Amino acid sequence: MWDALKTYAGTIADRRIDSLFDDPDRAGGFSTRMGDMLFDYSKTQLDDTARKMLLDVARAAGVEAARDAMFAGAPINDTEGRAVLHTALRNLDGGPVTVEGEDVMPGVLDTLARMEAFATAVRDGSFAGQGGQITDVVNIGIGGSDLGPAMATLALAPYHDGPRCHFVSNVDGAHIADTVRGLDPATTLVIVASKTFTTIETMTNARTARAWMSDTVTDPAAQFAALSSAEDKTAEFGIDPSRVFGFEDWVGGRYSMWGPIGLSLMIAVGPDAFRAMLRGAQAMDRHFRSADLAENMPVMLALVGMWHNQVMDYATRAVLPYDQRLSRLPAYLQQLEMESNGKGVARDGTTLPYHSGPVVWGEPGTNGQHAFYQLIHQGTRVIPCEFMVAAQGHEPELQHHHNLLVANCLAQSEALMRGRTLDEARAKVAGKFDGDELERQARHRVFPGNRPSTTLVYPQLTPEIFGQIVALYEHRVFVEGVILGINSFDQWGVELGKELATALGPVVTGEEGTDGKDGSTAQLVDYILARR
Ligand SMILES: O=P(O)(O)OC[C@H]1O[C@](O)(CO)[C@@H](O)[C@@H]1O
């Protein structure tokens, strides 16, 4: 599938990206808009021919039919026999959505209304702790039950007018210990977020939180809520059904922040802002469903990604939000993209004949500039960069900060593309050095340039725009998965480690020996046990 594209890429390998701007329409022609958001992919090697070939690949892979099947509730997660309908969670004023002949929307809207009633009660004090109004919410969850609400709560900090929110995920006792230190158990609400309610990290942290609370309050369970699809297990844990918010198995963990898993966010920012976020995501859903593929932002984001990963063999991509409040977005996208598309087997069980998803990583700008951008600019591997920045911040009194932020963001993509020639580098050091030393010093200051990047610009990180951005990435992952021919909605690759960790449990306590373990594992266990 990629051979023709690779061959074509070879024919344009010597072309400089900046030469493409000889065409005055280059920027506009290689950008897409959705609402007021602009995705500019003109600083890449993509040209009309490559784009057309990529679009042909998308059409041949059946992206449109697959997309329609997802929205229609078909069981496209075919290793688990499940529909994939996180989009129903934000289908606020859409029509019915049916799964096996049943409209799921009444249930979705009912749960949303229950969440809103509870969030409002926590916010206005009509639901209180045993020591008074809730001051702190501790969300205990991991993976999709943590990254989404944690990332979103930070992203929407300017809208946060509810109790403080804390997120505990790691089974490392340091995480819960550091989080609850200083909190008052009598005014803390603990939300246990786990789709399965079996995840060892979450259940361990939940029990620790309950013990912490029971030292102070008489009825700790009364200050617990649960977000889960396993209502039998939440009941076993002792959480009253009135504070259990359920969801169906057609909401995948990493796609779940739009529903009950978003409760801590809703308590933080209030139901109105939460709904605004849902509306933003719904607007992106509509765009994804209706826009022509060439104008379709998630499709083009996916195709640019595949051009870099599958065609150009760039193994990683950097996500670089010039938006401090999106500092957890790279971590969120690591799960979204790598748990979804990090597969080695096609839907039919055959080995993938090409690479699956890339390594996704990143940090907010400008911080990253003072850390790893050295490698991005002058390292020997090309790393496509995905910049994002808001036209305006939320601090009008700090406009000069925002101007610097924007200037830096735009400067980085310009620098990556333009680079600096040896002659330009010589001019930089002329007068300071001469002869061989001038040449040596100049060579260190050369930037190869011709390095691709894309930039997503948006008016401001409002709840609507934030919803659009996250839904954009969700659909990008979907499109890439369809073209790769994989199931983006299971995660069998996380199972083996879990199984082995369970088996190692009694070994690391010394209750069982290391017989049968490899030499390295046995040595590590011995080392640890000897130091306890
Ligand atoms: O919500 P749960 O069931 O606790 O799962 C947490 C996370 O664990 C995973 O299953 C991976 O182990 C993720 O897919 C999921 O988001």
The ligand as a Tripos MOL2 file, in Angstrom:
@<TRIPOS>MOLECULE
LIG
   16    16     1     0     0
SMALL
NO_CHARGES

@<TRIPOS>ATOM
      1 O1        -10.7940    2.1710   33.9420 O.co2     1 LIG1
      2 P1        -10.0630    0.9230   34.2610 P.3       1 LIG1
      3 O2        -10.8720   -0.3050   33.9830 O.co2     1 LIG1
      4 O3         -9.5480    0.9480   35.6570 O.co2     1 LIG1
      5 O4         -8.8240    0.8410   33.2760 O.3       1 LIG1
      6 C1         -7.8070    1.7730   33.3200 C.3       1 LIG1
      7 C2         -6.9060    1.6850   32.1230 C.3       1 LIG1
      8 O5         -6.3060    0.4160   32.0460 O.3       1 LIG1
      9 C3         -6.2440   -0.0290   30.6960 C.3       1 LIG1
     10 O6         -7.1700   -1.0270   30.5400 O.3       1 LIG1
     11 C4         -4.8770   -0.5190   30.3350 C.3       1 LIG1
     12 O7         -4.3800   -1.3810   31.3000 O.3       1 LIG1
     13 C5         -6.6130    1.1890   29.8880 C.3       1 LIG1
     14 O8         -7.0870    0.8710   28.6390 O.3       1 LIG1
     15 C6         -7.5980    1.8540   30.7840 C.3       1 LIG1
     16 O9         -7.7970    3.1910   30.4290 O.3       1 LIG1
@<TRIPOS>BOND
     1     1     2 2
     2     2     3 1
     3     2     4 1
     4     2     5 1
     5     5     6 1
     6     6     7 1
     7     7     8 1
     8     7    15 1
     9     8     9 1
    10     9    10 1
    11     9    11 1
    12     9    13 1
    13    11    12 1
    14    13    14 1
    15    13    15 1
    16    15    16 1
@<TRIPOS>SUBSTRUCTURE
     1 LIG1         1 GROUP 0 **** ****
